[in-house]
Amino acid sequence: MQEGKTVYIDSEAYSLQYAPYFRTDFKIGYRLNMKKISQEWLVDSQNITNRENVLEQFFNVATGTIDQRNQLGLFINPQYRILFNLS
């Protein structure tokens, strides 16, 4: 707190750890193969259990506390791709 920033103690590196990281992803898709191109429709669901895993901890200068940022919860990513067959 006296420094007003994060100060690391090298001799204590890796002595503290976050809770175990857990994430389950699920992807489903359909592919249509044609003569010159292929088309794909996909739905990629990341972190389907919506678990909040720790991204980082940092020293908050304004409050003088150690705060935490979490990674994204459930993230759904629809996709469409066109693949060109060059042969």
N, CA, C and O atoms as a GROMACS GRO file, in nm:
protein
  348
    1MET      N    1   0.083  -0.119   0.000
    1MET     CA    2   0.000   0.000   0.000
    1MET      C    3   0.088   0.126   0.000
    1MET      O    4   0.051   0.228  -0.058
    2GLN      N    5   0.202   0.118   0.064
    2GLN     CA    6   0.292   0.233   0.067
    2GLN      C    7   0.343   0.269  -0.072
    2GLN      O    8   0.362   0.387  -0.104
    3GLU      N    9   0.365   0.168  -0.154
    3GLU     CA   10   0.414   0.190  -0.291
    3GLU      C   11   0.305   0.247  -0.381
    3GLU      O   12   0.335   0.316  -0.479
    4GLY      N   13   0.179   0.217  -0.350
    4GLY     CA   14   0.069   0.262  -0.435
    4GLY      C   15   0.055   0.180  -0.562
    4GLY      O   16  -0.008   0.224  -0.658
    5LYS      N   17   0.113   0.062  -0.563
    5LYS     CA   18   0.106  -0.026  -0.679
    5LYS      C   19   0.131  -0.169  -0.633
    5LYS      O   20   0.161  -0.193  -0.516
    6THR      N   21   0.118  -0.263  -0.724
    6THR     CA   22   0.145  -0.403  -0.693
    6THR      C   23   0.294  -0.424  -0.680
    6THR      O   24   0.371  -0.385  -0.768
    7VAL      N   25   0.336  -0.487  -0.570
    7VAL     CA   26   0.477  -0.521  -0.548
    7VAL      C   27   0.485  -0.671  -0.528
    7VAL      O   28   0.421  -0.725  -0.438
    8TYR      N   29   0.563  -0.737  -0.610
    8TYR     CA   30   0.576  -0.882  -0.603
    8TYR      C   31   0.698  -0.920  -0.518
    8TYR      O   32   0.802  -0.853  -0.524
    9ILE      N   33   0.685  -1.025  -0.440
    9ILE     CA   34   0.795  -1.078  -0.360
    9ILE      C   35   0.843  -1.204  -0.430
    9ILE      O   36   0.778  -1.308  -0.425
   10ASP      N   37   0.957  -1.194  -0.497
   10ASP     CA   38   1.007  -1.304  -0.580
   10ASP      C   39   1.029  -1.433  -0.503
   10ASP      O   40   1.008  -1.541  -0.558
   11SER      N   41   1.069  -1.424  -0.379
   11SER     CA   42   1.095  -1.545  -0.301
   11SER      C   43   0.967  -1.622  -0.267
   11SER      O   44   0.973  -1.738  -0.227
   12GLU      N   45   0.851  -1.557  -0.284
   12GLU     CA   46   0.723  -1.623  -0.256
   12GLU      C   47   0.643  -1.652  -0.384
   12GLU      O   48   0.522  -1.674  -0.380
   13ALA      N   49   0.714  -1.652  -0.496
   13ALA     CA   50   0.648  -1.679  -0.624
   13ALA      C   51   0.584  -1.817  -0.622
   13ALA      O   52   0.644  -1.913  -0.573
   14TYR      N   53   0.463  -1.828  -0.673
   14TYR     CA   54   0.386  -1.953  -0.684
   14TYR      C   55   0.344  -2.010  -0.548
   14TYR      O   56   0.302  -2.126  -0.542
   15SER      N   57   0.354  -1.932  -0.442
   15SER     CA   58   0.312  -1.983  -0.311
   15SER      C   59   0.160  -1.977  -0.294
   15SER      O   60   0.104  -2.054  -0.216
   16LEU      N   61   0.094  -1.888  -0.364
   16LEU     CA   62  -0.052  -1.878  -0.363
   16LEU      C   63  -0.105  -1.918  -0.499
   16LEU      O   64  -0.044  -1.888  -0.602
   17GLN      N   65  -0.218  -1.986  -0.501
   17GLN     CA   66  -0.276  -2.030  -0.627
   17GLN      C   67  -0.425  -2.000  -0.629
   17GLN      O   68  -0.490  -1.994  -0.524
   18TYR      N   69  -0.478  -1.980  -0.748
   18TYR     CA   70  -0.622  -1.965  -0.766
   18TYR      C   71  -0.689  -2.101  -0.747
   18TYR      O   72  -0.622  -2.205  -0.748
   19ALA      N   73  -0.819  -2.099  -0.732
   19ALA     CA   74  -0.896  -2.224  -0.728
   19ALA      C   75  -0.879  -2.296  -0.862
   19ALA      O   76  -0.850  -2.231  -0.963
   20PRO      N   77  -0.894  -2.427  -0.866
   20PRO     CA   78  -0.878  -2.500  -0.993
   20PRO      C   79  -0.968  -2.444  -1.103
   20PRO      O   80  -1.085  -2.410  -1.081
   21TYR      N   81  -0.912  -2.435  -1.221
   21TYR     CA   82  -0.981  -2.381  -1.338
   21TYR      C   83  -1.069  -2.490  -1.397
   21TYR      O   84  -1.025  -2.604  -1.415
   22PHE      N   85  -1.193  -2.456  -1.426
   22PHE     CA   86  -1.284  -2.554  -1.484
   22PHE      C   87  -1.370  -2.484  -1.590
   22PHE      O   88  -1.427  -2.377  -1.564
   23ARG      N   89  -1.378  -2.544  -1.707
   23ARG     CA   90  -1.462  -2.488  -1.812
   23ARG      C   91  -1.503  -2.601  -1.905
   23ARG      O   92  -1.420  -2.683  -1.945
   24THR      N   93  -1.631  -2.606  -1.940
   24THR     CA   94  -1.680  -2.706  -2.034
   24THR      C   95  -1.732  -2.634  -2.158
   24THR      O   96  -1.812  -2.541  -2.148
   25ASP      N   97  -1.686  -2.677  -2.274
   25ASP     CA   98  -1.728  -2.620  -2.401
   25ASP      C   99  -1.805  -2.725  -2.480
   25ASP      O  100  -1.788  -2.845  -2.461
   26PHE      N  101  -1.891  -2.676  -2.570
   26PHE     CA  102  -1.968  -2.766  -2.656
   26PHE      C  103  -1.983  -2.699  -2.792
   26PHE      O  104  -2.023  -2.583  -2.801
   27LYS      N  105  -1.952  -2.774  -2.898
   27LYS     CA  106  -1.965  -2.721  -3.034
   27LYS      C  107  -2.042  -2.821  -3.118
   27LYS      O  108  -2.017  -2.942  -3.112
   28ILE      N  109  -2.135  -2.770  -3.195
   28ILE     CA  110  -2.211  -2.855  -3.287
   28ILE      C  111  -2.217  -2.783  -3.421
   28ILE      O  112  -2.226  -2.660  -3.427
   29GLY      N  113  -2.211  -2.862  -3.528
   29GLY     CA  114  -2.211  -2.800  -3.659
   29GLY      C  115  -2.265  -2.891  -3.767
   29GLY      O  116  -2.284  -3.011  -3.749
   30TYR      N  117  -2.289  -2.829  -3.881
   30TYR     CA  118  -2.337  -2.900  -3.998
   30TYR      C  119  -2.255  -2.852  -4.118
   30TYR      O  120  -2.232  -2.732  -4.134
   31ARG      N  121  -2.210  -2.946  -4.201
   31ARG     CA  122  -2.130  -2.911  -4.318
   31ARG      C  123  -2.198  -2.964  -4.443
   31ARG      O  124  -2.239  -3.080  -4.448
   32LEU      N  125  -2.209  -2.878  -4.543
   32LEU     CA  126  -2.268  -2.913  -4.672
   32LEU      C  127  -2.157  -2.906  -4.776
   32LEU      O  128  -2.108  -2.798  -4.808
   33ASN      N  129  -2.118  -3.022  -4.830
   33ASN     CA  130  -2.013  -3.030  -4.930
   33ASN      C  131  -2.076  -3.024  -5.069
   33ASN      O  132  -2.166  -3.103  -5.102
   34MET      N  133  -2.027  -2.930  -5.151
   34MET     CA  134  -2.071  -2.919  -5.290
   34MET      C  135  -1.948  -2.930  -5.380
   34MET      O  136  -1.837  -2.951  -5.331
   35LYS      N  137  -1.968  -2.915  -5.510
   35LYS     CA  138  -1.858  -2.940  -5.603
   35LYS      C  139  -1.742  -2.841  -5.585
   35LYS      O  140  -1.627  -2.883  -5.575
   36LYS      N  141  -1.769  -2.712  -5.580
   36LYS     CA  142  -1.663  -2.610  -5.572
   36LYS      C  143  -1.647  -2.548  -5.434
   36LYS      O  144  -1.541  -2.493  -5.402
   37ILE      N  145  -1.750  -2.555  -5.351
   37ILE     CA  146  -1.743  -2.495  -5.218
   37ILE      C  147  -1.806  -2.588  -5.115
   37ILE      O  148  -1.881  -2.680  -5.148
   38SER      N  149  -1.773  -2.562  -4.991
   38SER     CA  150  -1.840  -2.627  -4.878
   38SER      C  151  -1.888  -2.516  -4.786
   38SER      O  152  -1.826  -2.411  -4.775
   39GLN      N  153  -2.000  -2.540  -4.721
   39GLN     CA  154  -2.054  -2.444  -4.627
   39GLN      C  155  -2.066  -2.510  -4.490
   39GLN      O  156  -2.100  -2.628  -4.480
   40GLU      N  157  -2.038  -2.432  -4.386
   40GLU     CA  158  -2.049  -2.483  -4.249
   40GLU      C  159  -2.131  -2.387  -4.165
   40GLU      O  160  -2.114  -2.265  -4.173
   41TRP      N  161  -2.219  -2.442  -4.084
   41TRP     CA  162  -2.294  -2.369  -3.982
   41TRP      C  163  -2.256  -2.429  -3.848
   41TRP      O  164  -2.269  -2.550  -3.830
   42LEU      N  165  -2.211  -2.348  -3.755
   42LEU     CA  166  -2.163  -2.397  -3.626
   42LEU      C  167  -2.220  -2.311  -3.513
   42LEU      O  168  -2.247  -2.193  -3.530
   43VAL      N  169  -2.239  -2.374  -3.399
   43VAL     CA  170  -2.269  -2.302  -3.276
   43VAL      C  171  -2.169  -2.350  -3.173
   43VAL      O  172  -2.167  -2.468  -3.136
   44ASP      N  173  -2.085  -2.259  -3.127
   44ASP     CA  174  -1.981  -2.289  -3.029
   44ASP      C  175  -2.022  -2.228  -2.896
   44ASP      O  176  -2.025  -2.106  -2.881
   45SER      N  177  -2.053  -2.313  -2.799
   45SER     CA  178  -2.092  -2.266  -2.666
   45SER      C  179  -1.974  -2.287  -2.572
   45SER      O  180  -1.934  -2.401  -2.547
   46GLN      N  181  -1.920  -2.179  -2.521
   46GLN     CA  182  -1.805  -2.187  -2.433
   46GLN      C  183  -1.847  -2.162  -2.290
   46GLN      O  184  -1.930  -2.074  -2.263
   47ASN      N  185  -1.791  -2.238  -2.198
   47ASN     CA  186  -1.820  -2.228  -2.055
   47ASN      C  187  -1.969  -2.250  -2.029
   47ASN      O  188  -2.035  -2.164  -1.969
   48ILE      N  189  -2.021  -2.363  -2.073
   48ILE     CA  190  -2.166  -2.389  -2.063
   48ILE      C  191  -2.213  -2.404  -1.918
   48ILE      O  192  -2.333  -2.395  -1.893
   49THR      N  193  -2.122  -2.426  -1.824
   49THR     CA  194  -2.162  -2.431  -1.683
   49THR      C  195  -2.163  -2.292  -1.620
   49THR      O  196  -2.200  -2.277  -1.503
   50ASN      N  197  -2.123  -2.191  -1.696
   50ASN     CA  198  -2.122  -2.051  -1.652
   50ASN      C  199  -2.035  -2.030  -1.527
   50ASN      O  200  -2.066  -1.945  -1.444
   51ARG      N  201  -1.930  -2.107  -1.515
   51ARG     CA  202  -1.841  -2.093  -1.399
   51ARG      C  203  -1.757  -1.966  -1.412
   51ARG      O  204  -1.709  -1.934  -1.521
   52GLU      N  205  -1.739  -1.897  -1.302
   52GLU     CA  206  -1.658  -1.775  -1.301
   52GLU      C  207  -1.515  -1.810  -1.259
   52GLU      O  208  -1.486  -1.819  -1.139
   53ASN      N  209  -1.428  -1.828  -1.356
   53ASN     CA  210  -1.287  -1.856  -1.329
   53ASN      C  211  -1.212  -1.724  -1.317
   53ASN      O  212  -1.244  -1.626  -1.384
   54VAL      N  213  -1.111  -1.722  -1.231
   54VAL     CA  214  -1.034  -1.601  -1.207
   54VAL      C  215  -0.945  -1.571  -1.328
   54VAL      O  216  -0.874  -1.659  -1.377
   55LEU      N  217  -0.950  -1.448  -1.375
   55LEU     CA  218  -0.861  -1.403  -1.482
   55LEU      C  219  -0.736  -1.342  -1.422
   55LEU      O  220  -0.624  -1.374  -1.462
   56GLU      N  221  -0.756  -1.252  -1.324
   56GLU     CA  222  -0.642  -1.187  -1.260
   56GLU      C  223  -0.682  -1.125  -1.128
   56GLU      O  224  -0.800  -1.100  -1.103
   57GLN      N  225  -0.583  -1.099  -1.044
   57GLN     CA  226  -0.600  -1.019  -0.924
   57GLN      C  227  -0.507  -0.900  -0.938
   57GLN      O  228  -0.399  -0.910  -0.994
   58PHE      N  229  -0.551  -0.785  -0.885
   58PHE     CA  230  -0.472  -0.664  -0.900
   58PHE      C  231  -0.495  -0.572  -0.780
   58PHE      O  232  -0.598  -0.581  -0.714
   59PHE      N  233  -0.400  -0.486  -0.755
   59PHE     CA  234  -0.411  -0.388  -0.647
   59PHE      C  235  -0.488  -0.268  -0.699
   59PHE      O  236  -0.449  -0.205  -0.797
   60ASN      N  237  -0.598  -0.237  -0.633
   60ASN     CA  238  -0.682  -0.123  -0.668
   60ASN      C  239  -0.632  -0.002  -0.589
   60ASN      O  240  -0.652   0.005  -0.468
   61VAL      N  241  -0.567   0.092  -0.656
   61VAL     CA  242  -0.508   0.208  -0.591
   61VAL      C  243  -0.616   0.295  -0.526
   61VAL      O  244  -0.594   0.352  -0.419
   62ALA      N  245  -0.732   0.307  -0.589
   62ALA     CA  246  -0.839   0.393  -0.538
   62ALA      C  247  -0.895   0.344  -0.405
   62ALA      O  248  -0.925   0.425  -0.317
   63THR      N  249  -0.909   0.212  -0.389
   63THR     CA  250  -0.968   0.158  -0.266
   63THR      C  251  -0.866   0.099  -0.171
   63THR      O  252  -0.896   0.076  -0.054
   64GLY      N  253  -0.744   0.074  -0.219
   64GLY     CA  254  -0.641   0.013  -0.135
   64GLY      C  255  -0.663  -0.134  -0.109
   64GLY      O  256  -0.612  -0.188  -0.011
   65THR      N  257  -0.740  -0.200  -0.196
   65THR     CA  258  -0.769  -0.342  -0.179
   65THR      C  259  -0.718  -0.422  -0.298
   65THR      O  260  -0.686  -0.367  -0.403
   66ILE      N  261  -0.712  -0.553  -0.279
   66ILE     CA  262  -0.679  -0.642  -0.390
   66ILE      C  263  -0.811  -0.687  -0.451
   66ILE      O  264  -0.891  -0.752  -0.384
   67ASP      N  265  -0.834  -0.653  -0.576
   67ASP     CA  266  -0.957  -0.687  -0.647
   67ASP      C  267  -0.931  -0.799  -0.746
   67ASP      O  268  -0.817  -0.833  -0.777
   68GLN      N  269  -1.038  -0.854  -0.795
   68GLN     CA  270  -1.030  -0.970  -0.885
   68GLN      C  271  -1.118  -0.947  -1.007
   68GLN      O  272  -1.230  -0.897  -0.996
   69ARG      N  273  -1.066  -0.985  -1.123
   69ARG     CA  274  -1.144  -0.987  -1.246
   69ARG      C  275  -1.163  -1.132  -1.286
   69ARG      O  276  -1.070  -1.212  -1.281
   70ASN      N  277  -1.285  -1.165  -1.327
   70ASN     CA  278  -1.315  -1.301  -1.372
   70ASN      C  279  -1.322  -1.307  -1.523
   70ASN      O  280  -1.344  -1.205  -1.590
   71GLN      N  281  -1.305  -1.427  -1.578
   71GLN     CA  282  -1.322  -1.447  -1.721
   71GLN      C  283  -1.470  -1.444  -1.754
   71GLN      O  284  -1.555  -1.442  -1.666
   72LEU      N  285  -1.499  -1.444  -1.882
   72LEU     CA  286  -1.639  -1.443  -1.925
   72LEU      C  287  -1.711  -1.566  -1.876
   72LEU      O  288  -1.651  -1.673  -1.862
   73GLY      N  289  -1.839  -1.552  -1.850
   73GLY     CA  290  -1.923  -1.668  -1.818
   73GLY      C  291  -1.962  -1.737  -1.948
   73GLY      O  292  -1.878  -1.755  -2.036
   74LEU      N  293  -2.085  -1.776  -1.958
   74LEU     CA  294  -2.135  -1.844  -2.078
   74LEU      C  295  -2.118  -1.752  -2.199
   74LEU      O  296  -2.157  -1.636  -2.197
   75PHE      N  297  -2.059  -1.807  -2.305
   75PHE     CA  298  -2.035  -1.731  -2.428
   75PHE      C  299  -2.077  -1.817  -2.546
   75PHE      O  300  -2.022  -1.924  -2.567
   76ILE      N  301  -2.174  -1.770  -2.622
   76ILE     CA  302  -2.224  -1.844  -2.738
   76ILE      C  303  -2.178  -1.773  -2.865
   76ILE      O  304  -2.199  -1.652  -2.882
   77ASN      N  305  -2.114  -1.849  -2.953
   77ASN     CA  306  -2.055  -1.792  -3.073
   77ASN      C  307  -2.107  -1.866  -3.196
   77ASN      O  308  -2.056  -1.973  -3.230
   78PRO      N  309  -2.210  -1.810  -3.265
   78PRO     CA  310  -2.255  -1.873  -3.390
   78PRO      C  311  -2.157  -1.841  -3.503
   78PRO      O  312  -2.099  -1.732  -3.508
   79GLN      N  313  -2.138  -1.937  -3.593
   79GLN     CA  314  -2.042  -1.920  -3.701
   79GLN      C  315  -2.100  -1.970  -3.833
   79GLN      O  316  -2.179  -2.064  -3.836
   80TYR      N  317  -2.058  -1.905  -3.940
   80TYR     CA  318  -2.090  -1.950  -4.075
   80TYR      C  319  -1.963  -1.937  -4.156
   80TYR      O  320  -1.897  -1.833  -4.153
   81ARG      N  321  -1.927  -2.043  -4.228
   81ARG     CA  322  -1.804  -2.042  -4.309
   81ARG      C  323  -1.831  -2.094  -4.448
   81ARG      O  324  -1.912  -2.185  -4.468
   82ILE      N  325  -1.762  -2.034  -4.543
   82ILE     CA  326  -1.760  -2.085  -4.680
   82ILE      C  327  -1.616  -2.129  -4.708
   82ILE      O  328  -1.522  -2.051  -4.691
   83LEU      N  329  -1.601  -2.253  -4.750
   83LEU     CA  330  -1.469  -2.307  -4.782
   83LEU      C  331  -1.462  -2.334  -4.931
   83LEU      O  332  -1.549  -2.403  -4.986
   84PHE      N  333  -1.362  -2.282  -4.996
   84PHE     CA  334  -1.346  -2.299  -5.140
   84PHE      C  335  -1.256  -2.417  -5.170
   84PHE      O  336  -1.146  -2.427  -5.116
   85ASN      N  337  -1.303  -2.508  -5.255
   85ASN     CA  338  -1.223  -2.623  -5.296
   85ASN      C  339  -1.146  -2.588  -5.420
   85ASN      O  340  -1.203  -2.571  -5.528
   86LEU      N  341  -1.014  -2.575  -5.405
   86LEU     CA  342  -0.930  -2.527  -5.516
   86LEU      C  343  -0.887  -2.639  -5.610
   86LEU      O  344  -0.835  -2.609  -5.718
   87SER      N  345  -0.904  -2.762  -5.575
   87SER     CA  346  -0.857  -2.870  -5.663
   87SER      C  347  -0.960  -2.907  -5.767
   87SER      O  348  -0.935  -2.996  -5.848
   0.00000   0.00000   0.00000
